[in-house]
Amino acid sequence: MPAQEPAHDIDIPIDARAAALQARLEPLPYPLRMRALALHARRLAGTPHLRVLLDELSAQDQYARRTALHLAMAARDLGHIEQVLAGPDLELRRAGPAPPAVEIQAVDRAQPDDRRGVRRDVDDA
């Protein structure tokens, strides 16, 4: 009999607000928390619930904004990702990969100093 993988899917209500989501996921180890967030984001993709959650998290601290970016990337919410890449928070902009089309659009609209910084990052990679 093959070994069964443990079930790590966390039951998160589809209309969970930011505080409830954070409270439910906080006790989990980091890898399980990221997996649960990604699964939840995919469930919310294309729904108004995702927009509410992204807006709430984006209005909070750095950790919550990174959580919002993770959700947006998992849900493939290009609008939110583009907003982050064009935003003032350089640390958040560097937090993770984005689809190439979004990166190109954001770089094209960025200020010259920001474009030079992106080019340095790419050259260093």
GUMAR-16362 format. One record per atom (N, C-alpha, C): residue in three letters; atom name; y, z, x. Coordinates in steps of 0.02 Angstrom, whole numbers, padded with zeros to 5 digits, always signed. Atoms other than C-alpha are relative to their C-alpha. Layout:
N
+-----+------+--------+--------+--------+
! res ! atom !     c2 !     c3 !     c1 !
+-----+------+--------+--------+--------+
! ALA !   CA !      Y !      Z !      X !
...
+-----+------+--------+--------+--------+
% end
This chain:
125
+-----+------+--------+--------+--------+
! res ! atom !     c2 !     c3 !     c1 !
+-----+------+--------+--------+--------+
! MET !    N ! -00059 ! +00000 ! +00042 !
! MET !   CA ! +00000 ! +00000 ! +00000 !
! MET !    C ! +00062 ! +00000 ! +00045 !
! PRO !    N ! -00060 ! +00002 ! -00043 !
! PRO !   CA ! +00169 ! -00050 ! +00078 !
! PRO !    C ! +00045 ! +00059 ! -00013 !
! ALA !    N ! -00048 ! -00056 ! +00006 !
! ALA !   CA ! +00295 ! +00085 ! +00113 !
! ALA !    C ! +00059 ! -00023 ! -00041 !
! GLN !    N ! -00058 ! +00016 ! +00041 !
! GLN !   CA ! +00435 ! +00089 ! -00012 !
! GLN !    C ! +00063 ! +00025 ! +00033 !
! GLU !    N ! -00064 ! -00022 ! -00027 !
! GLU !   CA ! +00613 ! +00095 ! +00045 !
! GLU !    C ! +00031 ! +00049 ! -00049 !
! PRO !    N ! -00032 ! -00047 ! +00046 !
! PRO !   CA ! +00710 ! +00242 ! -00025 !
! PRO !    C ! +00057 ! -00035 ! -00038 !
! ALA !    N ! -00053 ! +00029 ! +00041 !
! ALA !   CA ! +00828 ! +00198 ! -00165 !
! ALA !    C ! +00065 ! +00035 ! +00018 !
! HIS !    N ! -00065 ! -00028 ! -00020 !
! HIS !   CA ! +01007 ! +00222 ! -00104 !
! HIS !    C ! +00055 ! -00023 ! -00047 !
! ASP !    N ! -00051 ! +00022 ! +00047 !
! ASP !   CA ! +01093 ! +00146 ! -00253 !
! ASP !    C ! +00027 ! +00061 ! -00037 !
! ILE !    N ! -00033 ! -00057 ! +00032 !
! ILE !   CA ! +01216 ! +00272 ! -00319 !
! ILE !    C ! +00027 ! -00025 ! -00067 !
! ASP !    N ! -00022 ! +00020 ! +00066 !
! ASP !   CA ! +01252 ! +00265 ! -00504 !
! ASP !    C ! +00075 ! +00015 ! -00006 !
! ILE !    N ! -00072 ! -00007 ! +00006 !
! ILE !   CA ! +01439 ! +00234 ! -00510 !
! ILE !    C ! +00021 ! -00036 ! -00064 !
! PRO !    N ! -00022 ! +00033 ! +00062 !
! PRO !   CA ! +01514 ! +00201 ! -00681 !
! PRO !    C ! +00047 ! -00059 ! +00016 !
! ILE !    N ! -00040 ! +00060 ! -00014 !
! ILE !   CA ! +01595 ! +00029 ! -00688 !
! ILE !    C ! +00074 ! +00013 ! -00006 !
! ASP !    N ! -00071 ! -00014 ! +00009 !
! ASP !   CA ! +01760 ! +00105 ! -00744 !
! ASP !    C ! +00022 ! +00062 ! +00039 !
! ALA !    N ! -00019 ! -00059 ! -00041 !
! ALA !   CA ! +01763 ! +00244 ! -00612 !
! ALA !    C ! +00067 ! -00012 ! +00034 !
! ARG !    N ! -00065 ! +00004 ! -00033 !
! ARG !   CA ! +01937 ! +00278 ! -00548 !
! ARG !    C ! -00008 ! +00022 ! +00072 !
! ALA !    N ! +00003 ! -00012 ! -00071 !
! ALA !   CA ! +01978 ! +00304 ! -00365 !
! ALA !    C ! -00024 ! +00071 ! +00017 !
! ALA !    N ! +00019 ! -00070 ! -00016 !
! ALA !   CA ! +01964 ! +00495 ! -00365 !
! ALA !    C ! -00073 ! +00013 ! -00016 !
! ALA !    N ! +00070 ! -00010 ! +00018 !
! ALA !   CA ! +01796 ! +00493 ! -00454 !
! ALA !    C ! -00046 ! -00036 ! +00048 !
! LEU !    N ! +00040 ! +00038 ! -00048 !
! LEU !   CA ! +01729 ! +00359 ! -00338 !
! LEU !    C ! -00003 ! +00037 ! +00066 !
! GLN !    N ! -00002 ! -00036 ! -00064 !
! GLN !   CA ! +01784 ! +00454 ! -00184 !
! GLN !    C ! -00040 ! +00064 ! -00003 !
! ALA !    N ! +00037 ! -00063 ! +00006 !
! ALA !   CA ! +01712 ! +00618 ! -00247 !
! ALA !    C ! -00075 ! -00012 ! -00001 !
! ARG !    N ! +00072 ! +00015 ! +00005 !
! ARG !   CA ! +01544 ! +00538 ! -00285 !
! ARG !    C ! -00029 ! -00024 ! +00067 !
! LEU !    N ! +00025 ! +00029 ! -00062 !
! LEU !   CA ! +01530 ! +00449 ! -00118 !
! LEU !    C ! +00011 ! +00042 ! +00063 !
! GLU !    N ! -00017 ! -00039 ! -00059 !
! GLU !   CA ! +01606 ! +00575 ! +00002 !
! GLU !    C ! -00059 ! +00037 ! +00032 !
! PRO !    N ! +00054 ! -00037 ! -00032 !
! PRO !   CA ! +01447 ! +00678 ! +00028 !
! PRO !    C ! -00052 ! -00045 ! +00035 !
! LEU !    N ! +00050 ! +00044 ! -00029 !
! LEU !   CA ! +01347 ! +00524 ! +00079 !
! LEU !    C ! +00014 ! -00014 ! +00074 !
! PRO !    N ! -00011 ! +00022 ! -00069 !
! PRO !   CA ! +01319 ! +00477 ! +00261 !
! PRO !    C ! +00036 ! -00068 ! -00001 !
! TYR !    N ! -00042 ! +00059 ! -00004 !
! TYR !   CA ! +01434 ! +00336 ! +00316 !
! TYR !    C ! -00037 ! -00065 ! -00019 !
! PRO !    N ! +00033 ! +00064 ! +00018 !
! PRO !   CA ! +01305 ! +00193 ! +00309 !
! PRO !    C ! -00017 ! -00005 ! -00074 !
! LEU !    N ! +00016 ! +00002 ! +00072 !
! LEU !   CA ! +01249 ! +00240 ! +00133 !
! LEU !    C ! +00063 ! -00006 ! -00042 !
! ARG !    N ! -00063 ! +00004 ! +00036 !
! ARG !   CA ! +01429 ! +00261 ! +00077 !
! ARG !    C ! +00025 ! -00073 ! +00000 !
! MET !    N ! -00022 ! +00069 ! -00005 !
! MET !   CA ! +01473 ! +00086 ! +00140 !
! MET !    C ! -00043 ! -00047 ! -00043 !
! ARG !    N ! +00046 ! +00040 ! +00040 !
! ARG !   CA ! +01319 ! +00012 ! +00056 !
! ARG !    C ! +00015 ! +00009 ! -00074 !
! ALA !    N ! -00014 ! -00013 ! +00070 !
! ALA !   CA ! +01357 ! +00097 ! -00109 !
! ALA !    C ! +00067 ! -00031 ! -00021 !
! LEU !    N ! -00064 ! +00032 ! +00015 !
! LEU !   CA ! +01538 ! +00037 ! -00101 !
! LEU !    C ! -00007 ! -00075 ! -00008 !
! ALA !    N ! +00009 ! +00072 ! +00003 !
! ALA !   CA ! +01483 ! -00141 ! -00067 !
! ALA !    C ! -00036 ! -00020 ! -00064 !
! LEU !    N ! +00036 ! +00015 ! +00062 !
! LEU !   CA ! +01359 ! -00140 ! -00211 !
! LEU !    C ! +00045 ! +00008 ! -00061 !
! HIS !    N ! -00046 ! -00012 ! +00056 !
! HIS !   CA ! +01489 ! -00067 ! -00327 !
! HIS !    C ! +00052 ! -00056 ! -00004 !
! ALA !    N ! -00051 ! +00053 ! -00001 !
! ALA !   CA ! +01618 ! -00196 ! -00273 !
! ALA !    C ! -00029 ! -00065 ! -00028 !
! ARG !    N ! +00031 ! +00061 ! +00025 !
! ARG !   CA ! +01497 ! -00337 ! -00309 !
! ARG !    C ! -00009 ! +00003 ! -00076 !
! ARG !    N ! +00006 ! -00008 ! +00074 !
! ARG !   CA ! +01468 ! -00266 ! -00484 !
! ARG !    C ! +00068 ! -00011 ! -00033 !
! LEU !    N ! -00068 ! +00004 ! +00029 !
! LEU !   CA ! +01657 ! -00259 ! -00512 !
! LEU !    C ! +00034 ! -00067 ! +00011 !
! ALA !    N ! -00033 ! +00063 ! -00019 !
! ALA !   CA ! +01696 ! -00431 ! -00439 !
! ALA !    C ! +00020 ! -00039 ! -00062 !
! GLY !    N ! -00026 ! +00041 ! +00055 !
! GLY !   CA ! +01805 ! -00531 ! -00557 !
! GLY !    C ! +00018 ! +00039 ! -00062 !
! THR !    N ! -00017 ! -00040 ! +00059 !
! THR !   CA ! +01836 ! -00386 ! -00677 !
! THR !    C ! +00067 ! +00035 ! +00011 !
! PRO !    N ! -00062 ! -00039 ! -00007 !
! PRO !   CA ! +01998 ! -00292 ! -00713 !
! PRO !    C ! -00012 ! +00068 ! +00033 !
! HIS !    N ! +00015 ! -00066 ! -00030 !
! HIS !   CA ! +01910 ! -00133 ! -00655 !
! HIS !    C ! +00009 ! -00002 ! +00076 !
! LEU !    N ! -00009 ! +00007 ! -00072 !
! LEU !   CA ! +01911 ! -00198 ! -00476 !
! LEU !    C ! +00074 ! +00004 ! +00018 !
! ARG !    N ! -00072 ! +00000 ! -00014 !
! ARG !   CA ! +02098 ! -00230 ! -00481 !
! ARG !    C ! +00029 ! +00070 ! -00006 !
! VAL !    N ! -00025 ! -00068 ! +00009 !
! VAL !   CA ! +02133 ! -00054 ! -00548 !
! VAL !    C ! -00020 ! +00043 ! +00060 !
! LEU !    N ! +00025 ! -00040 ! -00055 !
! LEU !   CA ! +02025 ! +00024 ! -00413 !
! LEU !    C ! +00036 ! -00018 ! +00066 !
! LEU !    N ! -00035 ! +00022 ! -00061 !
! LEU !   CA ! +02103 ! -00081 ! -00273 !
! LEU !    C ! +00072 ! +00024 ! +00001 !
! ASP !    N ! -00069 ! -00023 ! +00004 !
! ASP !   CA ! +02278 ! -00039 ! -00333 !
! ASP !    C ! +00006 ! +00075 ! +00013 !
! GLU !    N ! -00002 ! -00073 ! -00010 !
! GLU !   CA ! +02241 ! +00148 ! -00341 !
! GLU !    C ! -00013 ! +00018 ! +00072 !
! LEU !    N ! +00017 ! -00016 ! -00069 !
! LEU !   CA ! +02160 ! +00153 ! -00170 !
! LEU !    C ! +00054 ! -00023 ! +00048 !
! SER !    N ! -00052 ! +00028 ! -00044 !
! SER !   CA ! +02295 ! +00045 ! -00091 !
! SER !    C ! +00063 ! +00042 ! +00001 !
! ALA !    N ! -00059 ! -00042 ! +00005 !
! ALA !   CA ! +02428 ! +00169 ! -00145 !
! ALA !    C ! -00009 ! +00068 ! +00034 !
! GLN !    N ! +00015 ! -00065 ! -00031 !
! GLN !   CA ! +02345 ! +00312 ! -00050 !
! GLN !    C ! +00004 ! -00003 ! +00076 !
! ASP !    N ! -00003 ! -00006 ! -00073 !
! ASP !   CA ! +02315 ! +00359 ! +00132 !
! ASP !    C ! -00039 ! -00057 ! +00035 !
! GLN !    N ! +00032 ! +00052 ! -00040 !
! GLN !   CA ! +02245 ! +00252 ! +00273 !
! GLN !    C ! -00074 ! -00007 ! -00016 !
! TYR !    N ! +00071 ! +00003 ! +00016 !
! TYR !   CA ! +02064 ! +00297 ! +00233 !
! TYR !    C ! -00013 ! -00035 ! -00067 !
! ALA !    N ! +00008 ! +00031 ! +00066 !
! ALA !   CA ! +02083 ! +00247 ! +00051 !
! ALA !    C ! +00018 ! -00074 ! +00003 !
! ARG !    N ! -00017 ! +00071 ! -00006 !
! ARG !   CA ! +02169 ! +00084 ! +00099 !
! ARG !    C ! -00055 ! -00039 ! +00035 !
! ARG !    N ! +00057 ! +00034 ! -00033 !
! ARG !   CA ! +02024 ! +00043 ! +00216 !
! ARG !    C ! -00058 ! -00007 ! -00049 !
! THR !    N ! +00052 ! +00004 ! +00051 !
! THR !   CA ! +01905 ! +00082 ! +00073 !
! THR !    C ! +00015 ! -00058 ! -00047 !
! ALA !    N ! -00020 ! +00056 ! +00044 !
! ALA !   CA ! +02003 ! -00039 ! -00037 !
! ALA !    C ! -00015 ! -00067 ! +00034 !
! LEU !    N ! +00014 ! +00062 ! -00037 !
! LEU !   CA ! +01989 ! -00172 ! +00098 !
! LEU !    C ! -00075 ! -00014 ! +00001 !
! HIS !    N ! +00073 ! +00009 ! +00000 !
! HIS !   CA ! +01801 ! -00144 ! +00111 !
! HIS !    C ! -00024 ! -00025 ! -00069 !
! LEU !    N ! +00018 ! +00022 ! +00068 !
! LEU !   CA ! +01784 ! -00161 ! -00078 !
! LEU !    C ! +00020 ! -00073 ! -00011 !
! ALA !    N ! -00025 ! +00069 ! +00010 !
! ALA !   CA ! +01890 ! -00319 ! -00079 !
! ALA !    C ! -00042 ! -00050 ! +00039 !
! MET !    N ! +00041 ! +00046 ! -00040 !
! MET !   CA ! +01788 ! -00397 ! +00060 !
! MET !    C ! -00069 ! -00009 ! -00032 !
! ALA !    N ! +00066 ! +00005 ! +00031 !
! ALA !   CA ! +01623 ! -00358 ! -00027 !
! ALA !    C ! +00004 ! -00039 ! -00066 !
! ALA !    N ! -00008 ! +00035 ! +00064 !
! ALA !   CA ! +01690 ! -00424 ! -00193 !
! ALA !    C ! +00029 ! -00070 ! +00009 !
! ARG !    N ! -00031 ! +00065 ! -00016 !
! ARG !   CA ! +01768 ! -00575 ! -00106 !
! ARG !    C ! +00065 ! -00010 ! -00039 !
! ASP !    N ! -00065 ! +00003 ! +00033 !
! ASP !   CA ! +01937 ! -00535 ! -00181 !
! ASP !    C ! +00051 ! -00025 ! +00052 !
! LEU !    N ! -00042 ! +00030 ! -00051 !
! LEU !   CA ! +02036 ! -00656 ! -00073 !
! LEU !    C ! +00073 ! +00018 ! -00008 !
! GLY !    N ! -00070 ! -00019 ! +00012 !
! GLY !   CA ! +02201 ! -00609 ! -00154 !
! GLY !    C ! +00016 ! +00067 ! +00033 !
! HIS !    N ! -00012 ! -00066 ! -00030 !
! HIS !   CA ! +02186 ! -00428 ! -00099 !
! HIS !    C ! -00004 ! -00004 ! +00076 !
! ILE !    N ! +00008 ! +00007 ! -00073 !
! ILE !   CA ! +02124 ! -00475 ! +00075 !
! ILE !    C ! +00061 ! -00034 ! +00030 !
! GLU !    N ! -00060 ! +00035 ! -00025 !
! GLU !   CA ! +02269 ! -00595 ! +00097 !
! GLU !    C ! +00060 ! +00046 ! +00000 !
! GLN !    N ! -00055 ! -00048 ! +00005 !
! GLN !   CA ! +02390 ! -00460 ! +00040 !
! GLN !    C ! -00002 ! +00049 ! +00059 !
! VAL !    N ! +00008 ! -00046 ! -00057 !
! VAL !   CA ! +02321 ! -00341 ! +00173 !
! VAL !    C ! +00018 ! -00035 ! +00065 !
! LEU !    N ! -00013 ! +00036 ! -00063 !
! LEU !   CA ! +02327 ! -00473 ! +00310 !
! LEU !    C ! +00074 ! -00017 ! +00009 !
! ALA !    N ! -00071 ! +00015 ! -00004 !
! ALA !   CA ! +02508 ! -00513 ! +00268 !
! ALA !    C ! +00042 ! +00064 ! -00002 !
! GLY !    N ! -00036 ! -00063 ! +00007 !
! GLY !   CA ! +02555 ! -00328 ! +00250 !
! GLY !    C ! +00023 ! +00028 ! +00066 !
! PRO !    N ! -00031 ! -00031 ! -00059 !
! PRO !   CA ! +02646 ! -00214 ! +00371 !
! PRO !    C ! -00048 ! +00043 ! +00041 !
! ASP !    N ! +00046 ! -00046 ! -00034 !
! ASP !   CA ! +02495 ! -00106 ! +00419 !
! ASP !    C ! -00045 ! -00038 ! +00048 !
! LEU !    N ! +00037 ! +00038 ! -00050 !
! LEU !   CA ! +02434 ! -00184 ! +00581 !
! LEU !    C ! -00071 ! +00027 ! +00010 !
! GLU !    N ! +00067 ! -00031 ! -00007 !
! GLU !   CA ! +02289 ! -00061 ! +00597 !
! GLU !    C ! -00047 ! -00021 ! -00056 !
! LEU !    N ! +00040 ! +00021 ! +00057 !
! LEU !   CA ! +02228 ! -00104 ! +00424 !
! LEU !    C ! -00017 ! -00075 ! +00004 !
! ARG !    N ! +00013 ! +00072 ! -00006 !
! ARG !   CA ! +02247 ! -00290 ! +00457 !
! ARG !    C ! -00056 ! -00014 ! +00050 !
! ARG !    N ! +00053 ! +00009 ! -00050 !
! ARG !   CA ! +02131 ! -00270 ! +00606 !
! ARG !    C ! -00065 ! +00035 ! -00018 !
! ALA !    N ! +00056 ! -00042 ! +00019 !
! ALA !   CA ! +02006 ! -00164 ! +00510 !
! ALA !    C ! -00066 ! -00038 ! -00008 !
! GLY !    N ! +00062 ! +00035 ! +00009 !
! GLY !   CA ! +01880 ! -00300 ! +00479 !
! GLY !    C ! +00010 ! -00074 ! -00008 !
! PRO !    N ! -00005 ! +00073 ! +00006 !
! PRO !   CA ! +01840 ! -00483 ! +00465 !
! PRO !    C ! +00023 ! -00021 ! -00070 !
! ALA !    N ! -00020 ! +00029 ! +00064 !
! ALA !   CA ! +01913 ! -00590 ! +00329 !
! ALA !    C ! -00023 ! -00073 ! +00000 !
! PRO !    N ! +00018 ! +00070 ! +00002 !
! PRO !   CA ! +01864 ! -00762 ! +00269 !
! PRO !    C ! +00051 ! -00042 ! +00038 !
! PRO !    N ! -00046 ! +00039 ! -00042 !
! PRO !   CA ! +01938 ! -00892 ! +00389 !
! PRO !    C ! +00058 ! -00031 ! -00037 !
! ALA !    N ! -00055 ! +00032 ! +00037 !
! ALA !   CA ! +02041 ! -00979 ! +00254 !
! ALA !    C ! +00056 ! +00051 ! -00013 !
! VAL !    N ! -00051 ! -00052 ! +00013 !
! VAL !   CA ! +02129 ! -00814 ! +00214 !
! VAL !    C ! +00036 ! +00016 ! +00065 !
! GLU !    N ! -00032 ! -00015 ! -00064 !
! GLU !   CA ! +02160 ! -00777 ! +00398 !
! GLU !    C ! +00050 ! -00055 ! +00019 !
! ILE !    N ! -00045 ! +00055 ! -00018 !
! ILE !   CA ! +02236 ! -00949 ! +00426 !
! ILE !    C ! +00063 ! +00002 ! -00043 !
! GLN !    N ! -00058 ! -00003 ! +00044 !
! GLN !   CA ! +02349 ! -00933 ! +00274 !
! GLN !    C ! +00045 ! +00058 ! +00019 !
! ALA !    N ! -00040 ! -00058 ! -00018 !
! ALA !   CA ! +02406 ! -00760 ! +00326 !
! ALA !    C ! +00036 ! -00011 ! +00066 !
! VAL !    N ! -00031 ! +00013 ! -00065 !
! VAL !   CA ! +02440 ! -00813 ! +00505 !
! VAL !    C ! +00057 ! -00050 ! -00008 !
! ASP !    N ! -00053 ! +00050 ! +00011 !
! ASP !   CA ! +02539 ! -00964 ! +00445 !
! ASP !    C ! +00063 ! +00031 ! -00029 !
! ARG !    N ! -00058 ! -00031 ! +00032 !
! ARG !   CA ! +02653 ! -00851 ! +00341 !
! ARG !    C ! +00027 ! +00060 ! +00039 !
! ALA !    N ! -00020 ! -00060 ! -00038 !
! ALA !   CA ! +02666 ! -00711 ! +00471 !
! ALA !    C ! +00063 ! -00014 ! +00041 !
! GLN !    N ! -00058 ! +00004 ! -00045 !
! GLN !   CA ! +02819 ! -00674 ! +00575 !
! GLN !    C ! -00024 ! -00021 ! +00069 !
! PRO !    N ! +00020 ! +00025 ! -00066 !
! PRO !   CA ! +02819 ! -00751 ! +00750 !
! PRO !    C ! -00032 ! +00054 ! +00045 !
! ASP !    N ! +00029 ! -00053 ! -00042 !
! ASP !   CA ! +02785 ! -00584 ! +00837 !
! ASP !    C ! -00071 ! +00018 ! -00023 !
! ASP !    N ! +00066 ! -00014 ! +00026 !
! ASP !   CA ! +02637 ! -00552 ! +00722 !
! ASP !    C ! -00049 ! -00055 ! +00018 !
! ARG !    N ! +00044 ! +00056 ! -00018 !
! ARG !   CA ! +02567 ! -00725 ! +00755 !
! ARG !    C ! -00021 ! +00005 ! +00073 !
! ARG !    N ! +00018 ! -00008 ! -00070 !
! ARG !   CA ! +02574 ! -00692 ! +00942 !
! ARG !    C ! -00052 ! +00054 ! +00008 !
! GLY !    N ! +00049 ! -00055 ! -00004 !
! GLY !   CA ! +02479 ! -00529 ! +00915 !
! GLY !    C ! -00069 ! -00023 ! -00022 !
! VAL !    N ! +00064 ! +00026 ! +00023 !
! VAL !   CA ! +02343 ! -00619 ! +00817 !
! VAL !    C ! -00029 ! -00046 ! +00053 !
! ARG !    N ! +00027 ! +00045 ! -00052 !
! ARG !   CA ! +02328 ! -00751 ! +00952 !
! ARG !    C ! -00028 ! +00040 ! +00059 !
! ARG !    N ! +00026 ! -00043 ! -00054 !
! ARG !   CA ! +02309 ! -00614 ! +01084 !
! ARG !    C ! -00067 ! +00030 ! -00019 !
! ASP !    N ! +00063 ! -00028 ! +00024 !
! ASP !   CA ! +02173 ! -00533 ! +00979 !
! ASP !    C ! -00056 ! -00051 ! +00004 !
! VAL !    N ! +00051 ! +00052 ! -00001 !
! VAL !   CA ! +02080 ! -00698 ! +00964 !
! VAL !    C ! -00018 ! -00017 ! +00072 !
! ASP !    N ! +00013 ! +00016 ! -00070 !
! ASP !   CA ! +02099 ! -00736 ! +01149 !
! ASP !    C ! -00041 ! +00054 ! +00035 !
! ASP !    N ! +00036 ! -00056 ! -00030 !
! ASP !   CA ! +02032 ! -00563 ! +01194 !
! ASP !    C ! -00071 ! +00005 ! -00025 !
! ALA !    N ! +00066 ! -00006 ! +00030 !
! ALA !   CA ! +01880 ! -00582 ! +01082 !
! ALA !    C ! -00052 ! -00041 ! +00037 !
+-----+------+--------+--------+--------+
% end
